[in-house]
Amino acid sequence: MKNIELYKEWLISSDFHYQRFDSLVYVLTKYIQKKLDDENFAKEVASKFSDVIKSCDEIDYEEDSTAVAYAIIHFLPRYHRFQMIFDTLLEKNLIPIKNNPINILDIGTGPGPTLFALSDLYLSLKLFGQDKNIYKLKNQEYIPDYVERSSGFRNWLHHFTEIANWLSNVEHKWIVPYHHGTFHDFNNIKFEENFLNHSFNYDGDQIIESRIKKYRFDIVLLSNFLTQVRQVDDLSEELQNCMRFMRHNGKLIVVGANGSVDSNKDYVEIYETLKNIILNGKYSNHLFQSKVEYLEILDNKQSFYCNDRYGTRIKDFNKAVLEILIKHNALEQIESKFRNAFKKSTLDDYKYQYKWQFHVFEKHGIPKHGYSKVTYNPR
């Protein structure tokens, strides 16, 4: 992005990221306190803590209590994580900015931390553009959508987004779909759908025409969605289709953990398998010569500690949750080691480090009569 240094100065002087984070912590605290005000529901939520920590990729999140437990543990750290990721990508000119609206798809959105951070990203660009009178930035629009099969998370997003924008005292609200996302499941996802259009001609005769609804995106995100090697293999066609139906210069951004749990949950192997699947796909058609590149980003491993000011606000939130769980005698519903870990997360000297890495693939689709090879340098 042009003016990136001016933008970074503006971010610091306005303290934009922290102000948005602080406002969302306030809203989330009030929302969770209200949800846990029912003693039985509080105990039910507490009983799900163990699952959303140790087995988060094995449960279905159909129950509201499971979705709430997951949001308590994961929402704020992952929201801030994406604030940091998007800053890095923007600095490397990898965030789409254009005259038309940006279409973004978040796959497996869960409680929506990625979508809230995306809203912040494009709001910051708009406000900076207004401040510096940069036409393209101040008029940039974006349209978020998501894939989520869990009714628990869909209900969460519907209600929390409305409450967040109603409760918060910020001037600029979060642009997050409070309606249900377009796509229910990533398995067999269709980016083109055939349908019949019914209309009438001037004589009053019914006309039935076959139409195609096309979904095209500038960014597709998968955050903590690909967690097992066999899952990546099983979803090879869907992953390639993300790139196949991506717009020119579109980005597939995959975020996840470091390290290895077992032979199937080995993140090094997960990312290598993903690269092989994406880079070996066939993306050209009769109109376009298309190719996909893996972008070598040198600082794609990031982290933050719980003793910075963002971590301190996460502790404040955890303290508020802990207090209400104690009030309802719900702590005993949490397995002992996870109960102790959550209590520890509220202490002033708690210094846990949140760590992650991200990988970016970029598509180029050029009309066949004007195709030229594109090369990249590490960023």
N, C-alpha and C positions, 0 to 999 in steps of 0.2 A: 504494500500500500504506500502511495505517496504520502508525504507528511507524517511518516511513522514516528519520527522523533518528536514532532510537535504533539502528536496524539499521546505518546507515552508521558510527556510532560503534563499534558492535560489530565490524564488519568491520575497522576500523582497529586497534582494540585487540587483536584476535585475530590480525591480519595474515593473515587467512584466505586471500585470493587468492594471496599470494606463497607461503605454506606449501604450498598445493595445487600450485602451479606448480612449486616447487622439488622436491617429491616426484615429480612426473611427469617432470621432467627427469632425475632420478636413474634412474627406472625405464626411461625411453626410452633413455638412454645404455647401460645394461646390456643391454637387449634388442638394440639395434643392434650393439653390440660382439660379442654372441654370434652374430648373423646374419652379420656380416662376418668372422667368424673363419675361414671357408672362403675361401681365396685366390681361387679361381675365381669364387665368388659375389660377392666384394668387387669384382673387376674388372668383372663383369657389371653390378653396381649402379652403379659409377662411369661406365660407358659410357652409362647412361640419364640422367645429370644434365642434359645439354644438352636432351634432349627434355622433361623435366618442368619446365624453366625456360622455354624458348622456345615449346614446342608442347604445353603441358599439356592443352589442350582438343582436341587432334587425335589423341592416342594412346589405346589401349584398356585399358591397365593389366591385361591378362590375366596377364602374367608377374609372379611375386613380386618379381623384381628391380626392375621398374618401380615397383611399389607402394612398395617400401622406399625407393627413390631419392626418390620424391615425398614420403614421410613425413619423410625427412631434411631436405629443403628447406623444407617448408611446415607441418608439424604444429605445432611450438611457436609460431611467430608467429600462426597462426590460432587456436590454443587461447587464447592471451592476448587476441587480438582479441575473441573472444566473451566473455571475462570482462568486458571493457570495455563491449561492446554490451549485455549483459544487465544490467549495473549501470545503464546509462542508461535502458533500458526499464523496469526495476523502479522507478526513481526517478520515472518519468512514469506509473506505475500501468498499465503495458502488459504486465505478466507475469501470466498467469492464476494465481489462488489461489482454491481453492474446496474444498468438502467432499468432492467426488468426486475420484478420480485424474485427473491431467492427462495427456492423450494428445498426444504430440509426434511429428512425422514430419520427419526430416531427409532431404532429397532430394539424391542425389549425395553421400553422406556421405564418400566417400574413406576416409582412415585414421581418421576420426572425431573431429577436434578439436572440432567443434561439440557432439557428444554428451558428451564429457568435460567441457566447460565447462557444459553443461546440468546434468550431474550435480552439479557444484560449486554451481551456482546453487540448486538445490532442497535440497541438503545444507545450505548456509549458512542458508536459511530455516528448515529443521527445527531446526538447532542453536540458532539465535537464538530460535526459538519455545520450545525447551526451557529455554534460559537465562532467558527472560522469562516463562515459563509462559503462552504464547499458544497456545491450543488448536488453532486452525485451522492455524497454521504448523507446530507440532510434529507434527501428524498428516497433513500434506500428503504425498500420494504422487504419483508421476508415472511414466508408462509410455512409454519411448522406443522408437521404431521407425525404420527407415530404408529408403531406396530406393538400391540399388546393383547395377549389372549386372556390374561387374568382379569376376571370381573372385579376382584378386590382392588387391583391397581387402577383399573378404569374408573371405578367408583371414587377411589382416592383422588385421582387427577381431576375428576369432575367437580368434586366438592372443595378440595383444598385450593384449587386455582381461583374459584369464585370467592372463597373466604379470604384468601391472601390479598386479592385485589380490593376487597371490601374493607378489610381490617387495617391494611397498611396505610400509613399516613404519607407515603411517597407520592410525589406528583405524577410520576410515570409508572403505570402498572405493568405487570408481566404479561407478555403476549405468549400464552401457553394454551393449547386447545383444552378448554373446559368441556367441550363436547367430546364424544368418543372418537378415537382415531379411525382413519379410513380402513386400516388393515388389522385383522384380528390375529393372524398367525403368520410367522415367517415361513413355516413349512409350506411349500407349494405356492408361495406368494406370486401374484400375477400383476405385472406392471402394465398389462394391456388387457382390457376386458371387452368382450363383445356384448352388445345389447341391441334391442330392437326399439327404434324410435317411432312412435305413433303420432301422426299428424293428419290434417285434412287439406285437400286442395281447394281451389276457388269454387269448384262444383259441389263441394261437400263430400267428395269421395275420400274414404280413409286411405292414407298412405302409410305403409309400413316399410321402414328402411333399416338396414343393418348398419350399425355404427360401432366405432371402437373408442373406448375411453382409455386415454394414454396417461400414465403417471411418469413424470420425468423429474429428476431431482438434481440439485447442484451439490448437495452434501448428503451422504448417508452415514449414520453413526451407529456403531455397535459398542456399547459400554458394558463390560463385565457380562457379556452375552455368550461369548465363545469361551467355554470353561473346560471343555474336554476334547481330546484329540479326535475321538470317534465322532463327536458332534460336528466338528469342522468337516470331516470327511462326508458325513451324512448330508450336510447342507451345501455341498460343493456347487450344485446347480443353482441354488438360490443365491449364493454368494457371487457367482459369476454373473447372474442376472442383474445384481445390483450395479455392476459395472456396465453390462450390456445395454441397459436402459438408462444409464447415467448421461447427463448432458456433457457437452464438450467442456473440458477443464474441470469436470466434476471430481469430487474427492470422496473416497471411502475412508473413514477414520475409525480405527479399531483400538479400543482402550481396554486394558486388563492388568492383571497382576504380574508380579515377577516370580521367579522361582519355580519349584516343583513340589507337588503334594504326593503324587504317585505316578506310575507309568502312563496313566491315561490323563492325568491332570498336570502335565508337564508343560509349562507355559512357553518354554523355548521351543518345544516340539509343536505346540499349538500354533505359534506364530510362523514357524517354518512351513508347516502344512498349509496354513492360510496363504502364504506367499506363493507356494507351488500351485495351488488351486487357482488363484487370481491371475497369476502371470501366464499360466498355460491355457487360459480361456481363449476362445475365438470370438472376437467382438466386431468384426467387419460385416457389412451386408452389401447389397447391390448398389447402395447410394454412398456409403461412407467407408473409408479405410480407417479403422479404429485400432488403437493400441492402448495398453495400460502399463504404467510405470510404477514401480515401488520407489517412493521418495526416501532417500537416505538422509534422515534427520539426525544430526549428531547428538543432540540433547533431548532425545525422546524418552529418557527416563527421568522422572521428576518425583518430588516428595515435599511434604511440609510436616512440621512438628506441632504437637499439641500445646507447646508453650509459647507460640506466637499469638498475636491478637485474634486471629481466626480460630485457632485452637482453643483459646480462652473462652470465646463465645460458644464453641461446641461444648465445653465443660459446663458453662452456665446452663445450656439447654439440658444436658444430661442431669445436672443437679435438680432442675425443675421436675424432670421425669422421675428421678429417684424419690423425691419428696412425696409425690402423689402415689407412687407404688408403695412406699412405706405407710402412708396414710390408709391405704386400702388393704394392708397386710398381704400384698401381692408378691413381695420379693421372694417368698419361699417357692413360688411357682417356677422360678428360674433355676436351672441346674447350677449347682454350687460354684463350679469353676467360672461359669459365665456370669453368675451373680457377683462374684468377687471382682471379676474383670470390669464389669459395668460400674460398680462402686468405686473402683480405683480410677476410672476415667473421669470422675468428678473432682479429684484431688488437685490442689494447686500445683503440686510438684510432678504431676503426671506428664511424661515426655514421650508419649508414643509417636512414632513416625509413620505417617501414611505414605505409601510408596506405590507407584504404578508406572506403566510405560504405554506409549501409543505408537501406532503404525499408520502410515498414510499411503494410499494408492491414488493415482491420478489418471483420468481417462482423457484421451485426445481422439476426437472424431473429425476427420477432415474429408471434404468431398473428394471422391476418387481422382478427379482430374487435377486436384491441387494439393495432393498429399506430399508432405516432406517429413523426413526423420527428425525426431525431437530427442535431444540428449539432456541429461541433468548432471549437475554437480551436487555433492553433499551440501546440505543446508545447515 
